[in-house]
């Protein structure tokens, strides 16, 4: 028995047990391995071999314009680059046999051209694209290609429709079927839409419904129009003539002025015109739009209300339209199913109709299969789950073939919607397709299984230097990749076993964690990634720095007005790290001036004011850490005049300590004792010990240590071979005391250096040498006389003995070296008392020479408007003769393809670092429609090699930049003068300009309107309907590619001052007299003309208003007409109203066209554009054609 829903198979009997045991044996040892995540590293991606992946394709239901070329898209990526093949209606579609069909290079996109003839209908059908390379085949969706159709309206003679006043009426449209279906609207012969309201409305099927007919509905020109979007044509049905019979006179009335002409019309209860009956059914697909309609007849006109049985209407998704006659629900879901009730009622009664909505669903993804990258012998699975109503069927394919009919694979097991892979092997890469389908549609997904073997490689920068603070947790990163996943081990200074354990911990991503970094952790760390395919390593140099600490922090102080306040901020940090000290008050930067001054160790505020009260913070910051401290300054009230209380005196700074004594001398320490001075009514919080030495910086006092205010005898830690003299400063809340008198001098004995020279490096200044440099020890680090350095070096990996030399400077040059070879180097400080510790071994390099080889076969591909792919053949690594930095591309813009445009020929460079066999790169930021020249060189750290072949290429046309100038100025009281200049970079041949504008009222924007101009027009006069309204303009230039960057600007408000001269002229006496004289002359001419006309006699005038419509008009052959105007050839009006100055209705045909005269064809469609010119008289006189004129043709027949 087979369960098609789950895809699993169960069997009974002994055979069933065998199958079950086989499946169980397959699953028991199976353990899924997570798919390998490939880093987005350019080097890896260039070498990564992968099956094809479809990246772009046309829509499933693809309708094309018959006037355009057909383009069916299919793009895919993969390595190697995929090859493409098409199938049409299930058979191989050969593009080479049809001269009209071409396929784009490095792409599967088809282009079918009809420039030399051919019918687009001949290419209708179902297309599917196959993208293939050595590792599998990917499939596109099945693309159903259909050509848009706009059939003519069938010719018919419509009899006049006669209906009794108050009765319902339906005028049927029955538009010709089109692809896609046309947009329906009703118009009259004046090109204005039929007004729709609660009583008269158009249904979803395009018919025009009258709930009850009134006398004023009697017209001769109810025209149904069908607009076909793809072909940009409008077909027009012959107009209906409606005659309304009244009960009283029983004759047709055309123009009743009242609602019922003063007559009483019989009222009727509601009945439904659409839909019919008491109930109906409606099916809608999930996520689509549900439209329900109820149109009722009756007098008075019924009102429509909607309900949903068993619940409320889904308010966020529901919209009631067309006077409640249409219920629209967007984004339908399963919970929207149910019974919907529409109720029509008037004062005579009500009626209901139930619509039972059923929600089905085309397949939709629950779990879409994703690409799976595995190493050899790993396990994995693909899952394909889809929902739908009815439940979709799942079918698996491999490389486009059903998996059942493909070659057997013992490592693959299909179980319903899942494929399980076990112990995959090299060569089993493939693309799998999952097809989920039901009667409402299908889904197709590609997911490749790639079995990847790639040797280990390092992804991070080489020889990285990491600086950390002592006692901080530290991470040394070593990003790596390989397939299978390599094992990673860390080593320090190239010795010992792997680091893992103790205060070291290696994370799964390759990072080495040092829990508390100490000085002894400094050194060179090597990470080694190893797999069965090879080994690779990288080095990280770690330097441990002393933390930045504030050793004398500011303390809270109290001060009186006019006194001086001082905050200390003494910092101790690593000597190799520059430190900056900044002060803030209440969290904001402190503004320094003549009263507020700061130096490296303190902040002083003179003449303290009340505004100085607050919290002051000092921040000491280095490149890798920082420290901060804060203290409050409090203002004290002025001292009272109490005559007998000494506490009324203000507190002050302490007196300096006295009687400094030295005792207990040792090699590197001594005891200092003193007697504190008077604290002056503010307790001492700190004693600060300073020293001065007479050898390196005599006369300069430096801070040595700070001690709590309750101590007066301390042991000082000293440096060797320094002649010290000490003094002490007391500190309380009001500041520091004056320094004490100095102590006797004390000189410590010498010792070997304790410090290791920092900054050791080896580099070549010439191709045959290596300069070894380091930073000299600080004066206080020398520890004795005659300081010099022992420098050692040897060729790396040579196993030779060390070469040694002594140097009193901090540089040594090794001569006669080979070009760019590695050396191991180290340095050690020495003085007369002995040698200090050796530095870590550092790898240096001898000098570089000029690269001897040029990149070959420089070429470009896939050149578009702003980018180009660059390809070249690499050089031999030995020819670089130094550290390879990059392939350096020099390129410049030679000229523009726009005639007469001058360009800058400044050379630009772009570097590409790559070591693959077939290198390439992408050159971006090119200027469209330009000719470029380029050449390439190889670059090491110092030199560039010879140039490659020089190449010239041209970029494609693009969209232009914004116009370089756009001016909006008032010209008259009711118009704006717009002026602009062409873009500085047209990026192609300009085809014109596009202007959009809309009203601006605060944050509200009015409807957008658009004008287009030919490229030679750069100014325009725009008439305003309301000069008090502000407008926003958007101007852009156009090329054949499209519209470019927009220049946006707003119009300014008109001011009366700008038009004072005009107002003054109108009030002048001579101007008024001149206007009166002109008016008198015109009046006399009119009287003379009237007299002469009266003497000529009268002639009969034919009234055509009520003539019947000739069913066959004299029209064009094809019966339709393209109303899509060519914007380049459109005449440019000198003035245009911002609102178009058309009739009030927003639904007139003016919305579908842009001016011009029109003519009708044989079937009632019209040619040209919709704005029409009417004769001043409105009717035709004299001996005209006896042909009956339709309500629409009458307009166009007027000269």
VENQUI-V108111 format. One record per backbone hydrogen bond with DSSP energy under -0.5 kcal/mol. CO is the residue of the C=O (numbers start at 1). NH is the residue of the N-H. If there is no record, write none. Layout:
# VENQUI-V108111
CO|NH ; CO|NH
This chain:
# VENQUI-V108111
1|10 ; 2|4 ; 3|7 ; 6|417 ; 7|416 ; 8|3 ; 13|17 ; 14|18 ; 15|19 ; 16|20 ; 17|21 ; 18|22 ; 19|23 ; 20|24 ; 21|25 ; 22|26 ; 23|27 ; 24|28 ; 25|29 ; 27|30 ; 36|38 ; 37|39 ; 39|41 ; 41|45 ; 42|46 ; 43|47 ; 44|48 ; 48|50 ; 50|79 ; 53|77 ; 56|75 ; 60|62 ; 60|144 ; 61|63 ; 62|146 ; 64|148 ; 65|68 ; 69|71 ; 70|112 ; 71|73 ; 72|110 ; 73|58 ; 74|108 ; 75|55 ; 75|56 ; 77|53 ; 79|50 ; 83|132 ; 85|130 ; 86|93 ; 87|128 ; 88|91 ; 91|88 ; 92|94 ; 93|86 ; 93|95 ; 95|98 ; 97|99 ; 98|101 ; 100|113 ; 102|111 ; 104|107 ; 109|104 ; 110|72 ; 111|102 ; 111|113 ; 112|70 ; 114|117 ; 119|122 ; 120|123 ; 121|124 ; 125|127 ; 125|145 ; 126|89 ; 127|143 ; 128|87 ; 129|140 ; 130|85 ; 130|132 ; 131|138 ; 132|83 ; 133|136 ; 136|133 ; 138|131 ; 141|143 ; 142|144 ; 143|127 ; 143|145 ; 144|62 ; 144|146 ; 145|125 ; 146|64 ; 149|179 ; 156|158 ; 157|159 ; 160|162 ; 161|243 ; 163|245 ; 164|167 ; 167|213 ; 169|210 ; 170|172 ; 171|208 ; 177|151 ; 179|149 ; 183|227 ; 185|225 ; 186|194 ; 187|223 ; 188|191 ; 191|1149 ; 192|188 ; 199|211 ; 200|197 ; 201|209 ; 203|206 ; 207|203 ; 207|209 ; 208|171 ; 209|201 ; 209|211 ; 210|169 ; 211|298 ; 213|166 ; 214|217 ; 215|218 ; 217|219 ; 219|242 ; 221|223 ; 222|240 ; 223|187 ; 224|237 ; 225|185 ; 226|228 ; 226|235 ; 227|183 ; 227|229 ; 228|232 ; 228|233 ; 232|1123 ; 232|1124 ; 233|228 ; 234|1166 ; 235|226 ; 240|222 ; 240|242 ; 241|161 ; 241|243 ; 243|163 ; 243|245 ; 244|253 ; 245|165 ; 246|250 ; 251|246 ; 253|244 ; 260|263 ; 263|265 ; 268|299 ; 271|297 ; 274|295 ; 278|354 ; 280|356 ; 282|358 ; 284|360 ; 285|288 ; 288|332 ; 289|291 ; 290|329 ; 292|327 ; 295|273 ; 295|274 ; 297|271 ; 299|268 ; 303|345 ; 305|343 ; 307|341 ; 308|311 ; 311|308 ; 313|315 ; 314|317 ; 314|318 ; 315|318 ; 317|330 ; 319|321 ; 319|328 ; 321|325 ; 321|326 ; 322|325 ; 325|294 ; 326|321 ; 326|328 ; 327|292 ; 328|319 ; 329|290 ; 332|287 ; 333|336 ; 334|337 ; 338|340 ; 338|357 ; 339|309 ; 340|355 ; 341|307 ; 342|353 ; 343|305 ; 344|351 ; 345|303 ; 346|349 ; 349|346 ; 351|344 ; 353|342 ; 354|280 ; 354|356 ; 355|340 ; 355|357 ; 356|282 ; 357|338 ; 358|284 ; 358|360 ; 360|286 ; 361|389 ; 364|387 ; 367|385 ; 372|374 ; 372|450 ; 373|36 ; 374|452 ; 375|378 ; 378|424 ; 379|33 ; 380|421 ; 382|419 ; 385|366 ; 385|367 ; 387|364 ; 389|361 ; 393|437 ; 395|435 ; 396|403 ; 397|433 ; 398|401 ; 401|398 ; 402|405 ; 402|406 ; 403|406 ; 409|412 ; 411|422 ; 413|415 ; 413|420 ; 415|418 ; 417|384 ; 418|415 ; 419|382 ; 420|413 ; 421|380 ; 424|377 ; 425|428 ; 430|432 ; 430|449 ; 431|399 ; 432|447 ; 433|397 ; 433|435 ; 434|436 ; 434|445 ; 435|395 ; 435|437 ; 436|443 ; 437|393 ; 438|441 ; 441|438 ; 443|436 ; 445|434 ; 447|432 ; 448|372 ; 448|450 ; 449|430 ; 449|451 ; 450|374 ; 450|452 ; 454|483 ; 457|481 ; 464|466 ; 464|541 ; 466|543 ; 468|545 ; 469|472 ; 472|517 ; 474|514 ; 475|477 ; 476|512 ; 479|459 ; 479|460 ; 481|457 ; 483|454 ; 487|530 ; 489|528 ; 490|499 ; 491|526 ; 492|495 ; 495|492 ; 498|500 ; 501|504 ; 503|515 ; 504|501 ; 505|507 ; 505|513 ; 507|510 ; 511|507 ; 511|513 ; 512|476 ; 513|505 ; 513|515 ; 514|474 ; 517|471 ; 518|521 ; 519|522 ; 523|525 ; 523|542 ; 524|493 ; 525|540 ; 526|491 ; 527|538 ; 528|489 ; 528|530 ; 529|536 ; 530|487 ; 531|534 ; 534|531 ; 536|529 ; 538|527 ; 539|464 ; 540|525 ; 540|542 ; 541|466 ; 542|523 ; 543|468 ; 543|545 ; 545|470 ; 546|574 ; 547|549 ; 549|551 ; 549|572 ; 552|570 ; 557|634 ; 559|636 ; 560|563 ; 563|608 ; 565|605 ; 567|603 ; 570|551 ; 570|552 ; 572|549 ; 574|577 ; 576|578 ; 580|621 ; 582|619 ; 583|590 ; 584|617 ; 585|588 ; 588|585 ; 590|592 ; 595|597 ; 595|606 ; 596|593 ; 597|604 ; 601|569 ; 602|599 ; 603|567 ; 604|597 ; 604|606 ; 605|565 ; 608|562 ; 609|612 ; 610|613 ; 614|616 ; 614|633 ; 615|586 ; 616|631 ; 617|584 ; 618|629 ; 619|582 ; 619|621 ; 620|627 ; 621|580 ; 625|622 ; 627|620 ; 629|618 ; 631|616 ; 632|557 ; 632|634 ; 633|614 ; 634|559 ; 644|646 ; 645|648 ; 646|649 ; 655|677 ; 658|675 ; 661|673 ; 663|671 ; 668|718 ; 669|666 ; 670|716 ; 671|663 ; 672|714 ; 673|661 ; 674|676 ; 675|658 ; 678|655 ; 679|682 ; 680|652 ; 685|709 ; 686|731 ; 687|689 ; 687|707 ; 688|729 ; 689|704 ; 689|705 ; 690|727 ; 691|702 ; 692|725 ; 697|700 ; 699|701 ; 702|691 ; 705|689 ; 707|687 ; 708|711 ; 712|674 ; 714|672 ; 714|716 ; 716|670 ; 719|722 ; 722|724 ; 722|748 ; 723|694 ; 724|746 ; 725|692 ; 726|743 ; 727|690 ; 728|740 ; 729|688 ; 730|737 ; 731|685 ; 731|686 ; 732|735 ; 735|732 ; 746|724 ; 746|748 ; 749|721 ; 758|775 ; 761|773 ; 762|845 ; 763|765 ; 763|771 ; 766|769 ; 768|816 ; 768|817 ; 769|847 ; 770|772 ; 770|814 ; 771|763 ; 771|773 ; 772|812 ; 773|761 ; 775|758 ; 778|781 ; 779|782 ; 783|751 ; 785|832 ; 788|830 ; 789|791 ; 789|807 ; 790|828 ; 791|805 ; 792|826 ; 793|803 ; 794|824 ; 795|798 ; 803|793 ; 805|791 ; 807|789 ; 810|774 ; 812|772 ; 812|814 ; 813|815 ; 814|770 ; 818|821 ; 821|846 ; 822|796 ; 823|844 ; 824|794 ; 825|842 ; 826|792 ; 827|839 ; 828|790 ; 829|836 ; 830|788 ; 831|834 ; 834|753 ; 834|831 ; 837|829 ; 842|825 ; 842|844 ; 844|823 ; 847|820 ; 856|873 ; 859|871 ; 861|869 ; 862|864 ; 864|956 ; 866|926 ; 867|864 ; 868|923 ; 869|861 ; 870|921 ; 871|859 ; 873|856 ; 876|879 ; 877|880 ; 878|881 ; 879|852 ; 881|849 ; 882|884 ; 886|888 ; 886|939 ; 887|889 ; 887|912 ; 888|890 ; 888|937 ; 889|891 ; 889|910 ; 890|935 ; 891|908 ; 892|894 ; 892|933 ; 895|931 ; 897|899 ; 898|901 ; 900|902 ; 901|896 ; 908|891 ; 910|889 ; 912|887 ; 912|914 ; 917|874 ; 919|872 ; 921|870 ; 921|923 ; 922|924 ; 923|868 ; 926|928 ; 929|897 ; 930|955 ; 931|894 ; 931|895 ; 932|953 ; 933|892 ; 934|951 ; 935|890 ; 936|948 ; 937|888 ; 938|945 ; 939|885 ; 939|886 ; 943|940 ; 951|934 ; 953|932 ; 956|929 ; 960|1045 ; 962|984 ; 965|981 ; 967|979 ; 969|977 ; 972|975 ; 974|1024 ; 975|971 ; 975|972 ; 976|978 ; 976|1022 ; 977|969 ; 978|1020 ; 979|967 ; 981|964 ; 981|965 ; 982|964 ; 984|986 ; 985|961 ; 987|958 ; 988|990 ; 992|1038 ; 993|1013 ; 994|1036 ; 995|1011 ; 996|1034 ; 997|1009 ; 998|1032 ; 999|1006 ; 1000|1030 ; 1001|1004 ; 1004|1001 ; 1009|997 ; 1011|995 ; 1013|993 ; 1014|1017 ; 1016|1018 ; 1018|980 ; 1020|978 ; 1020|1022 ; 1021|1023 ; 1022|976 ; 1023|1138 ; 1026|1029 ; 1027|1054 ; 1030|1000 ; 1031|1051 ; 1032|998 ; 1033|1049 ; 1034|996 ; 1035|1047 ; 1036|994 ; 1037|1044 ; 1038|991 ; 1038|992 ; 1042|1039 ; 1046|1048 ; 1047|1035 ; 1049|1033 ; 1055|1058 ; 1056|1059 ; 1057|1060 ; 1059|1063 ; 1060|1064 ; 1061|1065 ; 1062|1066 ; 1063|1067 ; 1064|1067 ; 1065|1068 ; 1068|1072 ; 1069|1073 ; 1070|1074 ; 1071|1075 ; 1072|1076 ; 1073|1077 ; 1074|1078 ; 1075|1079 ; 1076|1080 ; 1077|1081 ; 1078|1082 ; 1079|1083 ; 1080|1084 ; 1081|1085 ; 1082|1086 ; 1083|1087 ; 1084|1088 ; 1085|1089 ; 1086|1090 ; 1087|1091 ; 1088|1092 ; 1089|1093 ; 1090|1094 ; 1091|1095 ; 1092|1096 ; 1093|1096 ; 1094|1097 ; 1101|1103 ; 1102|1104 ; 1104|1107 ; 1111|1113 ; 1113|1115 ; 1116|1162 ; 1119|1165 ; 1121|234 ; 1121|1123 ; 1123|1125 ; 1125|1127 ; 1126|1129 ; 1126|1130 ; 1131|1133 ; 1134|1021 ; 1136|1023 ; 1137|1140 ; 1139|1142 ; 1145|1148 ; 1148|1151 ; 1149|1152 ; 1149|1153 ; 1150|1153 ; 1157|1169 ; 1159|1167 ; 1161|1164 ; 1165|1161 ; 1167|1159 ; 1182|1184 ; 1190|1194 ; 1192|1195 ; 1192|1196 ; 1193|1197 ; 1194|1198 ; 1195|1198
